[in-house]
Amino acid sequence: MQKDTTTDFGYEDIPADEKQGRVGAVFDSVADRYDLMNDVMSFGIHRLWKRYTLELCGLRPGQHVLDLAGGTGDLALQQARRVGPTGRVVLADINAEMLVRGRDRMIDAGLVASVDSVLCNAESLPFADASFDLVTIAFGLRNVTDKAAALASMQRVLKPGGRLCVLEFSRPLCEPLEKIYDFYSFQVLPRLGELIARDRDSYRYLAESIRRHPDQETLRQMIAEQGGFDEVEVHNLSGGIVALHRAFKY
């Protein structure tokens, strides 16, 4: 847990020990329409962001992967296909409702034998040192209470030569795009959440949590300094609305 007694929950500052429960309630509320909302609110572009991430993961058959905040399993599904029957994917999430939907996806795809579903906290991963060739976390780091502890935990479970890929909303690179993005985030997105997921407040939190999340350079420094990674690359996508941070452990 963070040393500070408070942390952010969107634009609200709350006691640090309350964030996990508050975030959990958000995802309990939206779990049944999470995938649909991802398609609607990103116009399907999140699939391209994740496809790009998969390409930079550099997965090979037989490798072991940990997908954190894996939720409904769309990224883990593609990872399992790439590592093949000799590899292994762990689909991990702190939210049981999301994890159930991810496991259902693996069953439907005939990949349940290749994917383990684990309920766990990214800040204190229940895996041995040097267990994985790759750790991914897509659109989940901003919801973690103690990001430094989580990054250090990810570094610990990676093998030497392993990679971390953090896909997350970030800061638009130009002012006109930022203004359009702000209008969409605070005027359109909550209304979509109300209409489709029947939850306006959770998608208002989404917009606010993105604004409170570190920008590209700040997160790069956090991954290197607090996470202990040896090299960190930043790849801006969609004009910086999303950024992929790829880090290496040597």
N, C-alpha and C positions, 0 to 999 in steps of 0.2 A: 504494500500500500504506500501511497505517496507520503513523504515527510510532512507536507502541508496538510492542514486539517480540512481544507476545502479544495474542490476541484470544479471543473465546468460541466454543466449539463445544458448544452445549448448556450444561451446567453445568461443562464442562471448559474450562480455559484452556490454549490451545495456541499454538505459534509462529504468528505471523500469516501467514507464507508457506505454512503447511500447510492453512489453512482451505479454500481453493478445491478442493484435491484431496479433502479429507475430505467436503465437501458434494457434490462430483461423484460420489463413490462411493455416497453415500446415494441420489442420484437414478438412477444406473445400476442400482441394486438394485431400485428400485420402479417404474421407468418403464413396464413392461408392464402394471401394474395400478394405475397412478396415478389414472386417471379413476374407476375403480371404487371405489378407496379414498376418494376425495374425496366421492363420493355416500354411501358407507356411513358414514364418520366424521362427516359434517355432516348426515346424514339428508336430503340433497338441498338443504339450505338454501344451500350455496355458490352454487347457480344464482341464487337470489334476490339474494344479495350482489352478484354480477357483473352481474345485470340492473340493479340500482340504480346501480351504477358506470357502466354504459353510458348510462343516462339522464342522469347528471350530466356525462358527457363532452361532451355537446352536439355530437355529430358531425354534419357536413353533407356532402352529396355533393361529391366532388372534393378532400377534405382528405387530408393525409398523416399517418399514425399510426405510432408506434413502440411496440410492445408488448414490454416487457422481461420476462425470466424467463417468457416466454410459453409455454414447455413444450409441452403437447399441443395448444395452439391454440384452446381453447374461446372465449376472449375475442377473439382475433384474427379468428376466423371471423365473429362478430357485427359486429365493427368493419368488416370488409371488405364486408359486406352493406350497412352504413350509408353508407359513403363511395362505394360504387358503382363502376362501371367507369372513371370519370374520377379516382377517388382511388387511394390506394396505402397498403398496410399492410406494415410490416416486422415479422415475427415473429422476435424475437431471444432467444437463450438461450445460456448458457455451457456447457450440457450437450448433447452431440451426440445421445445416446440420446433425450432428450426432444424435441429439435428434429426428429428423424426422424419421430416420431409426430405432431408438429404438422403437418409437411408432408404426411404421409399423409392427415390430416384434411382439409386444403385440397384435395387431389386428389379425395378422395371427394365433397367438396361442390361440385366444379367451380369452385373459386376460386383454383386454383394460379397462374393468370395475373395475379391481382390482389394476391398476397401474396409478398413476398420472405422467404426464410428465411436468417437471418444468425447465425453462431456468433460471439459476441463477449462481452466482459466489460463490465458496466455501469459499471465504474470508469473506463474509457477508451474511450468509444464511437467507433467508426470512421466517423462521419458528420460532414458539414460543419456549421458553425454555422448556426442558424436553418433547419433542414431540415424540421421537423415542426410541425403544428398541435397535436398531442396526444402525450403520452408516458404510458403506463400501465405499472404494475408491480403485479401481484396475487400476494400471498403469496410474494414473492421478496426483498424488501428485507432481511428479517432474516437471509438467507443470504449477504448481501454482506459481504466483509471490511471494506472501507473505505466506510462508508455516506456520509460527507461527500463523498468524491471522486465517488461515484456520483451523488449528488444534484446536485453542481455540473456533472457531465457531462450530466445530463439537462437542466438549465437551459440549458446552452450550445447544445444541438441544437434547442431550442424556438424557434419564431419569436416575435417580439414579439406579445403578445396570446394566446400559446399557453397550454395548460393541462397540468398534471401531475396524475395521479390515482394515489394509492398506496393500494391495498387490502391490509390486513394484519391479522393477529390482534393484539389489544390487551388492555386490562385491563377486566374486568367492573366495572360501576359500583356494584354493591352486594355486601355481604359474603356473604349467602346464596347468590347466584348464583356468586360466586367459589369457594365451598366445593364446590358441585356440580360446577363446571367443573374444579377441581383433581382431584376424585375421578375424573371421566370421563377427563381427560387422562392421568393417571398409572396408573390401574388398568384402565380399559377400552380406551383407544386402543392401547396396546402389544399387548394380546391380539388385537385386531382386525387389527393389522398382521401378527402372527404367523400368524393363521388365513387371511387373505385374500391378503396380499402376501408371505407366508413370510419376513417380516423384522420382528422385534420391535424390534430396536435402532434402526432408522431412524425408527420412529414414537415411540420414547422420545426420540430426538433432537428430533423435531418438537415435542413437548410442552415440552422443556427450552428450545429455541430461542425459543419464544414467551415464556417467562418472562424470558429475558434481553433481549428486544427492548424498546426504549424505549416508555413508555406514551404515551397520546394527546398530552398537553401537551408532553412532552419531544420527541417526534417532530415536533410542529408547530414548535417552536423550531428544531430541526435543519434542517427544510426551509427555513424563513425565513432563518436566520442562516448556516448552512453551505452550503445550496444556493443562496442568493441570490435566493429568490423574493419577490415583492412583497406577496402576500396568500395566506394559508393558512386554509382552512376545515377543520373537523373534523366528520364525520358519524358518530355512533356507531350501530352496527347490532347487533341481538340483545343488547341490554343492555351493549354495550361489548366483547363477545367479539371482535368485529371492528370496525375503524374505517376509514372512507374519509377520507383527507386529500386535498383538492383545492386545488391551488396555481396561482397565475397569474403569468405573466411579462409585465410591461407594457413 
